[in-house]
Amino acid sequence: MRQLIIIGSGPAGYTAAIYAARGGLNPLLIMSSVEAGGELMNTTDVENYPGFPEGVMGPDLMEKFRQQAERFGTEMVADDVVKLELEGDVKTVTVGNGDVHEALSVIFATGSAYRKLGVEGEERLSGYGISWCATCDGFFFRGKTIAVVGGGDSAMEEATFLTKFAEKVYLIHRSEELRASKAMQDRAKADPKIEFLFNKTVKEVYGAEQVTGLSLVDTIDGSESVLDVSGLFVAIGADPRTHLVHGQLDLTSAGTIAVEGRSSRTSLAGVFAAGDVIDPTYRQAVTAAGSGTVAALDAEHFLSSLPAALREQAAAPAEEVVPA
Ligand SMILES: Cc1cc2nc3c(=O)[nH]c(=O)nc-3n(C[C@H](O)[C@H](O)[C@H](O)COP(=O)(O)OP(=O)(O)OC[C@H]3O[C@@H](n4cnc5c(N)ncnc54)[C@H](O)[C@@H]3O)c2cc1C
């Protein structure tokens, strides 16, 4: 049995691992088989992560996170967690190949998945003109004409924020009814750089190496048109990856895992959560990393408060896997 298992290999999971490993907790990090490295693996230049004045490619940054976690002795399993049992003193974590890992504490850092449009060109041009984060990428669109898709508060906020950089922002929505609050709508509608395109959906994103335009379909008469833009921001929501803990941990009304105040403590003792899975608002690499730090320190504090007899059961790594 382990002292600590960390689930997720984004900025939150790796940072928790760096702190926990340096703190002598000998953590096991379950990093996912196909999506190791988290959301930043899907992007190109990251210009707002401190310490990289020239910017850094997302996958390169995550490789550095991984190496730093490994340097202090974090062990890693490249598999997906498929089942969790979090009640009681000993938590069990089952991975895809059937192995069951046990620990006295768990940090859950599975991130949040931005919703995609699911249209032609989206996958290929992700990071090449298509973005899910105005704070991260708005800067790259200085003086350009771009589009935002969505009808909620975040779409209004992103469009308004993007007018700081872009020459013009089209706001595309499938109907005339916006979900956004009236105040956010009024602000966007009053902005001379924003033009609303109601009753339209995106059918395809054009571009060989960078976005050059969109194919739009009118939801009322089915007619098609082309919109010349060099960027597309998809703001149709995000889904925190919480399905493994449904019924075990309390969630917030936003669907994120509920934590106590500024801590990472969830509704179950010994279970901590960090990063985008607890954050409906900021969702940045540096905030996720900071949150991973909080979780590792909370886990360390929790473990040190356990009876010595229980902690002694957290034996050497070789004994931990219960065969499938
Ligand atoms: C295209 C794009 C560009 C971005 N650009 C920037 C930027 O420039 N600057 C910035 O600060 N932020 C940027 N962000 C936001 C940033 O990537 C996130 O805020 C950050 O990655 C969140 O970190 P996290 O560790 O909470 O989650 P993630 O990075 O989402 O990592 C979660 C991890 O958990 C793993 N996982 C999930 N389920 C399981 C499971 N069942 N078993 C095992 N592992 C599992 C995933 O595979 C993943 O490795 C960008 C996001 C996107 C999508």
The ligand as an SDF file (V2000), in Angstrom:
LIG
                    3D

 53 58  0  0  0  0  0  0  0  0999 V2000
   -5.9100   24.1130  -26.4910 C   0  0  0  0  0  0  0  0  0  0  0  0
   -5.6290   24.6270  -25.0940 C   0  0  0  0  0  0  0  0  0  0  0  0
   -4.6560   25.6170  -24.9240 C   0  0  0  0  0  0  0  0  0  0  0  0
   -4.3760   26.0990  -23.6510 C   0  0  0  0  0  0  0  0  0  0  0  0
   -3.4120   27.0470  -23.5230 N   0  0  0  0  0  0  0  0  0  0  0  0
   -3.0810   27.5020  -22.2810 C   0  0  0  0  0  0  0  0  0  0  0  0
   -2.0480   28.4650  -22.1210 C   0  0  0  0  0  0  0  0  0  0  0  0
   -1.4420   28.9580  -23.0920 O   0  0  0  0  0  0  0  0  0  0  0  0
   -1.7580   28.8580  -20.8520 N   0  0  0  0  0  0  0  0  0  0  0  0
   -2.4260   28.3770  -19.7540 C   0  0  0  0  0  0  0  0  0  0  0  0
   -2.0990   28.7570  -18.6270 O   0  0  0  0  0  0  0  0  0  0  0  0
   -3.4090   27.4760  -19.8860 N   0  0  0  0  0  0  0  0  0  0  0  0
   -3.7590   27.0270  -21.1220 C   0  0  0  0  0  0  0  0  0  0  0  0
   -4.7820   26.1320  -21.2680 N   0  0  0  0  0  0  0  0  0  0  0  0
   -5.4900   25.6700  -20.0610 C   0  0  0  0  0  0  0  0  0  0  0  0
   -4.6340   24.6220  -19.3360 C   0  0  0  0  0  0  0  0  0  0  0  0
   -4.2300   23.6470  -20.2730 O   0  0  0  0  0  0  0  0  0  0  0  0
   -5.4110   23.9720  -18.2120 C   0  0  0  0  0  0  0  0  0  0  0  0
   -5.8950   24.9620  -17.3390 O   0  0  0  0  0  0  0  0  0  0  0  0
   -4.5240   23.0040  -17.4190 C   0  0  0  0  0  0  0  0  0  0  0  0
   -3.9590   22.0340  -18.2720 O   0  0  0  0  0  0  0  0  0  0  0  0
   -5.3190   22.3050  -16.3230 C   0  0  0  0  0  0  0  0  0  0  0  0
   -4.4770   21.4220  -15.6580 O   0  0  0  0  0  0  0  0  0  0  0  0
   -5.0250   20.1370  -14.8870 P   0  0  0  0  0  0  0  0  0  0  0  0
   -3.8240   19.4260  -14.3840 O   0  0  0  0  0  0  0  0  0  0  0  0
   -6.0600   20.5420  -13.9210 O   0  0  0  0  0  0  0  0  0  0  0  0
   -5.7920   19.2850  -15.9710 O   0  0  0  0  0  0  0  0  0  0  0  0
   -5.3440   18.6310  -17.4400 P   0  0  0  0  0  0  0  0  0  0  0  0
   -4.2210   19.4210  -17.9840 O   0  0  0  0  0  0  0  0  0  0  0  0
   -6.6150   18.5640  -18.1330 O   0  0  0  0  0  0  0  0  0  0  0  0
   -4.8280   17.2280  -16.9980 O   0  0  0  0  0  0  0  0  0  0  0  0
   -5.6820   16.2320  -16.5150 C   0  0  0  0  0  0  0  0  0  0  0  0
   -4.9910   14.9050  -16.6160 C   0  0  0  0  0  0  0  0  0  0  0  0
   -5.7880   13.8710  -16.0190 O   0  0  0  0  0  0  0  0  0  0  0  0
   -5.7630   12.7470  -16.8550 C   0  0  0  0  0  0  0  0  0  0  0  0
   -6.9160   11.8870  -16.6100 N   0  0  0  0  0  0  0  0  0  0  0  0
   -8.2270   12.1790  -16.8020 C   0  0  0  0  0  0  0  0  0  0  0  0
   -8.9840   11.1090  -16.4950 N   0  0  0  0  0  0  0  0  0  0  0  0
   -8.1220   10.1310  -16.0820 C   0  0  0  0  0  0  0  0  0  0  0  0
   -8.2750    8.7900  -15.6470 C   0  0  0  0  0  0  0  0  0  0  0  0
   -9.4790    8.2270  -15.5440 N   0  0  0  0  0  0  0  0  0  0  0  0
   -7.1740    8.0770  -15.3330 N   0  0  0  0  0  0  0  0  0  0  0  0
   -5.9370    8.6260  -15.4250 C   0  0  0  0  0  0  0  0  0  0  0  0
   -5.7330    9.9040  -15.8300 N   0  0  0  0  0  0  0  0  0  0  0  0
   -6.8120   10.6320  -16.1610 C   0  0  0  0  0  0  0  0  0  0  0  0
   -5.7440   13.3460  -18.2490 C   0  0  0  0  0  0  0  0  0  0  0  0
   -5.3690   12.3950  -19.1760 O   0  0  0  0  0  0  0  0  0  0  0  0
   -4.7130   14.4470  -18.0410 C   0  0  0  0  0  0  0  0  0  0  0  0
   -3.4250   13.9520  -18.1180 O   0  0  0  0  0  0  0  0  0  0  0  0
   -5.0890   25.6200  -22.5210 C   0  0  0  0  0  0  0  0  0  0  0  0
   -6.0700   24.6440  -22.6980 C   0  0  0  0  0  0  0  0  0  0  0  0
   -6.3400   24.1480  -23.9740 C   0  0  0  0  0  0  0  0  0  0  0  0
   -7.3900   23.0940  -24.1510 C   0  0  0  0  0  0  0  0  0  0  0  0
  1  2  1  0
  2  3  1  0
  2 52  2  0
  3  4  2  0
  4  5  1  0
  4 50  1  0
  5  6  2  0
  6  7  1  0
  6 13  1  0
  7  8  2  0
  7  9  1  0
  9 10  1  0
 10 11  2  0
 10 12  1  0
 12 13  2  0
 13 14  1  0
 14 15  1  0
 14 50  1  0
 15 16  1  0
 16 17  1  0
 16 18  1  0
 18 19  1  0
 18 20  1  0
 20 21  1  0
 20 22  1  0
 22 23  1  0
 23 24  1  0
 24 25  2  0
 24 26  1  0
 24 27  1  0
 27 28  1  0
 28 29  2  0
 28 30  1  0
 28 31  1  0
 31 32  1  0
 32 33  1  0
 33 34  1  0
 33 48  1  0
 34 35  1  0
 35 36  1  0
 35 46  1  0
 36 37  1  0
 36 45  1  0
 37 38  2  0
 38 39  1  0
 39 40  1  0
 39 45  2  0
 40 41  1  0
 40 42  2  0
 42 43  1  0
 43 44  2  0
 44 45  1  0
 46 47  1  0
 46 48  1  0
 48 49  1  0
 50 51  2  0
 51 52  1  0
 52 53  1  0
M  END
$$$$
